[in-house]
């Protein structure tokens, strides 16, 4: 089973994301801060990460850089409540495969192409 870390500080959304990706075949762990994420990454090797850009402690971009350094093959998706071209560009530069702006739905149109990348080799 593919391992996924979700870093999202909104508890309800974090639980929805955990349920969604769990139903898609991932073993999901959810944390609420960048600091918790880095602690988790020190002990686990994820196949995929979903990172909110704005979380307490280390930012999602900082977690992205750390995850990319530790696990270069991990597939990383960024989410944010604000679409800023600079942040989106940095996320891509640091290796994110997608950047989704909140609010989002859980439709195949939104997540289908991303799931293909996350579940691929």
Phi and psi in degrees as a GROMACS rama.xvg file:
@    title "Ramachandran Plot"
@    xaxis  label "Phi"
@    yaxis  label "Psi"
@TYPE xy
-74.6046  135.424  UNK-2
-91.7748  132.853  UNK-3
-133.071  137.316  UNK-4
-109.267  130.167  UNK-5
-113.84  126.245  UNK-6
-114.836  104.464  UNK-7
-148.795  125.551  UNK-8
-85.3517  -11.9467  UNK-9
-86.0729  109.363  UNK-10
-55.5601  -43.7184  UNK-11
-65.1071  -43.4389  UNK-12
-66.7936  -39.5117  UNK-13
-59.0574  -43.0677  UNK-14
-67.1975  -40.1712  UNK-15
-61.8621  -43.6445  UNK-16
-64.3895  -40.969  UNK-17
-61.1875  -44.8765  UNK-18
-63.745  -44.796  UNK-19
-60.528  -52.3634  UNK-20
-73.4245  -29.6447  UNK-21
-62.4462  -40.5604  UNK-22
-68.5068  -19.0908  UNK-23
-92.6447  6.79796  UNK-24
99.652  11.3827  UNK-25
-95.9121  145.565  UNK-26
-87.8113  111.281  UNK-27
-109.051  134.701  UNK-28
-117.399  136.123  UNK-29
-119.296  136.897  UNK-30
-132.3  164.621  UNK-31
-109.994  -1.9873  UNK-32
-141.999  159.737  UNK-33
-64.6633  -35.6673  UNK-34
-64.9923  -43.4337  UNK-35
-61.225  -38.2118  UNK-36
-62.2978  -46.0532  UNK-37
-65.2785  -38.5253  UNK-38
-61.2329  -44.4795  UNK-39
-63.6989  -43.5843  UNK-40
-63.3254  -26.7006  UNK-41
-68.3856  -18.2538  UNK-42
-118.886  -7.84162  UNK-43
-136.985  149.922  UNK-44
-110.651  100.436  UNK-45
-81.126  152.849  UNK-46
-86.8046  -29.4971  UNK-47
-147.56  151.531  UNK-48
-135.389  145.223  UNK-49
-122.516  116.522  UNK-50
-119.362  125.67  UNK-51
-75.897  138.011  UNK-52
-65.0084  -45.0702  UNK-53
-106.373  95.2729  UNK-54
-127.87  160.216  UNK-55
-61.2041  153.818  UNK-56
75.0558  -140.166  UNK-57
-60.7478  140.271  UNK-58
-71.0843  163.764  UNK-59
-58.627  -35.5017  UNK-60
-65.9643  -37.6452  UNK-61
-66.2197  -40.7065  UNK-62
-64.091  -40.9411  UNK-63
-56.1421  -48.4276  UNK-64
-62.1327  -42.2725  UNK-65
-64.2621  -46.9703  UNK-66
-61.6939  -41.6393  UNK-67
-63.7352  -39.1627  UNK-68
-66.4726  -43.7603  UNK-69
-77.2835  -37.8974  UNK-70
-133.705  76.7911  UNK-71
-60.3252  -21.2065  UNK-72
-92.6363  -5.9475  UNK-73
-65.4537  144.14  UNK-74
-99.0447  128.554  UNK-75
-125.252  130.116  UNK-76
-115.123  133.558  UNK-77
-104.025  143.5  UNK-78
-129.136  150.275  UNK-79
-156.212  149.89  UNK-80
-79.5439  -9.36371  UNK-81
-128.991  129.193  UNK-82
-94.9513  103.579  UNK-83
-116.252  127.083  UNK-84
-57.8152  -39.3444  UNK-85
-63.5709  -46.578  UNK-86
-65.3429  -43.0225  UNK-87
-61.0768  -42.5245  UNK-88
-63.262  -42.4023  UNK-89
-64.4854  -41.2851  UNK-90
-58.6098  -45.0392  UNK-91
-65.1208  -43.0167  UNK-92
-60.4821  -37.6188  UNK-93
-82.5042  -3.15269  UNK-94
110.8  11.1875  UNK-95
-69.3808  141.144  UNK-96
-87.2165  -16.3773  UNK-97
-159.656  157.504  UNK-98
-136.895  115.901  UNK-99
-113.566  135.434  UNK-100
-96.9782  133.44  UNK-101
-77.5611  152.748  UNK-102
-76.2521  148.081  UNK-103
-129.253  163.382  UNK-104
-105.402  177.731  UNK-105
-108.074  32.9202  UNK-106
-78.7806  162.041  UNK-107
-63.7352  -32.001  UNK-108
-62.5059  -38.5748  UNK-109
-78.9945  -47.2617  UNK-110
-103.128  -16.8299  UNK-111
-51.9541  -55.1766  UNK-112
-64.2052  -34.1568  UNK-113
-70.1011  -42.0205  UNK-114
-61.0894  -38.6428  UNK-115
-58.3764  -42.9476  UNK-116
-68.2293  -39.9476  UNK-117
-68.8712  -35.047  UNK-118
-92.0147  -8.82188  UNK-119
-71.661  -179.815  UNK-120
